[in-house]
Amino acid sequence: MQPTIKISNIRKSFGTVEALDDISLEVRPGEIFGLIGPDGAGKTTLFRIVATLLLPDAGTATVLGFDAVKDYAQIRRRLGYMPGRFSLYQDLTVRENMEFFAAIFGTTVEENYHLVKEIYSQLEPFKNRRAGALSGGMKQKLALSCALIHEPELLLLDEPTTGVDAVSRREFWEMLSRIKARGITIFVSTPYMDEASRCDRIALMQKGKILSLDTPQGLLAGFKKPLLAVRSANMYRLILDLRDFAWTDTAFPFGEYLHLTTLQPVPEEAVVDFLKEKGHEKIEVKQAAATVEDCFMDLMQ
């Protein structure tokens, strides 16, 4: 089956900064493919190339069977694009934005209402409110509705949940699962490692390179290092002391705990005894299951 997106040896630089360094990947029809990485990893640059908004310095990109450089007009008619920053017309109302984007693609809100009904129904009570006056979650829903109104074959979402509250993030990913069920391929980028589990496959990206490409389950299965979650009353001094522990491989903050990887399996009691010798109090050490963020940090080493 022909891939929906095929990226081969893409390179892109801005002056002396190499934003993309020999990137290759394929997105299969009907899947949610996640590009995961921190700010500055090159995700937005890659999305703009796929969306035909930016030319690569080298390599090729094929989208829906069309060349991203030569056939840009064919591609633009067939995809929905939601950039990282809210880019709709802030002075237009919710309804006016919907009508404008529908008209661009030669359709109407009424004709394709079934495509966005579930999402847009939450916006209809505010249809006469200007887009600039919406909350972050509502802006997100409006942008997604505008990207779907012409029934695209491919949906490009560049960091769609950045700056949105946790409840809206969860609702957004539930909406994406239902959109996928209609056969629309979704290519999404995010800096949030916890969103990786929502994707069928993910590529971990940093400094213009792909560190790993796998299913979330395959990525986690490949993490083989012993992993402990550790905390004490003094978390700042804890990380400094653990980095001096003889068996420490890495020690990084993870929420309420530090995640400690060791060079070989170490009894929890040995870590506790070491920290007691360092004067720590309220010590807690327990086994931890690896997360995508653990895998990313390990690959970074």
DATA-V263309 format. One record per residue. BURIAL is I if it has 9 or more other ideal C-beta (glycine too) atoms within 8 Angstrom, else O. Layout:
# DATA-V263309
burial->BURIAL
burial->BURIAL
This chain:
# DATA-V263309
burial->O
burial->O
burial->I
burial->I
burial->I
burial->I
burial->I
burial->I
burial->I
burial->I
burial->I
burial->I
burial->I
burial->O
burial->O
burial->O
burial->O
burial->I
burial->I
burial->I
burial->I
burial->I
burial->I
burial->I
burial->I
burial->O
burial->I
burial->I
burial->O
burial->O
burial->I
burial->I
burial->I
burial->I
burial->I
burial->I
burial->I
burial->O
burial->O
burial->O
burial->I
burial->I
burial->I
burial->I
burial->I
burial->I
burial->I
burial->I
burial->I
burial->I
burial->I
burial->I
burial->O
burial->O
burial->O
burial->I
burial->O
burial->O
burial->I
burial->I
burial->I
burial->I
burial->I
burial->I
burial->O
burial->I
burial->O
burial->I
burial->I
burial->O
burial->I
burial->I
burial->O
burial->I
burial->I
burial->I
burial->O
burial->I
burial->I
burial->I
burial->O
burial->I
burial->O
burial->O
burial->O
burial->O
burial->O
burial->I
burial->O
burial->O
burial->O
burial->I
burial->I
burial->I
burial->I
burial->I
burial->I
burial->I
burial->I
burial->I
burial->I
burial->I
burial->I
burial->O
burial->I
burial->O
burial->I
burial->O
burial->I
burial->O
burial->O
burial->I
burial->I
burial->O
burial->O
burial->I
burial->O
burial->O
burial->I
burial->I
burial->O
burial->O
burial->I
burial->O
burial->O
burial->I
burial->I
burial->O
burial->I
burial->I
burial->I
burial->O
burial->O
burial->I
burial->O
burial->I
burial->I
burial->I
burial->I
burial->I
burial->I
burial->I
burial->I
burial->I
burial->I
burial->I
burial->I
burial->I
burial->I
burial->I
burial->O
burial->I
burial->O
burial->I
burial->I
burial->I
burial->I
burial->I
burial->I
burial->I
burial->I
burial->O
burial->O
burial->I
burial->O
burial->O
burial->O
burial->I
burial->I
burial->O
burial->I
burial->I
burial->I
burial->O
burial->I
burial->I
burial->I
burial->I
burial->I
burial->I
burial->O
burial->O
burial->O
burial->I
burial->I
burial->I
burial->I
burial->I
burial->I
burial->I
burial->I
burial->O
burial->I
burial->O
burial->I
burial->I
burial->O
burial->I
burial->I
burial->O
burial->I
burial->I
burial->I
burial->I
burial->I
burial->I
burial->O
burial->I
burial->I
burial->I
burial->I
burial->I
burial->O
burial->I
burial->O
burial->I
burial->O
burial->O
burial->I
burial->I
burial->O
burial->I
burial->I
burial->O
burial->O
burial->O
burial->I
burial->I
burial->I
burial->I
burial->I
burial->I
burial->O
burial->O
burial->I
burial->O
burial->I
burial->I
burial->I
burial->O
burial->I
burial->I
burial->O
burial->O
burial->I
burial->O
burial->I
burial->I
burial->O
burial->I
burial->I
burial->O
burial->O
burial->I
burial->O
burial->O
burial->I
burial->I
burial->I
burial->I
burial->I
burial->I
burial->O
burial->O
burial->O
burial->I
burial->O
burial->I
burial->O
burial->I
burial->I
burial->I
burial->O
burial->I
burial->I
burial->I
burial->O
burial->O
burial->O
burial->I
burial->O
burial->O
burial->I
burial->I
burial->I
burial->O
burial->O
burial->I
burial->O
burial->O
burial->I
burial->I
burial->I
burial->I
burial->I
burial->I
burial->I
burial->I
burial->I
burial->O
burial->O
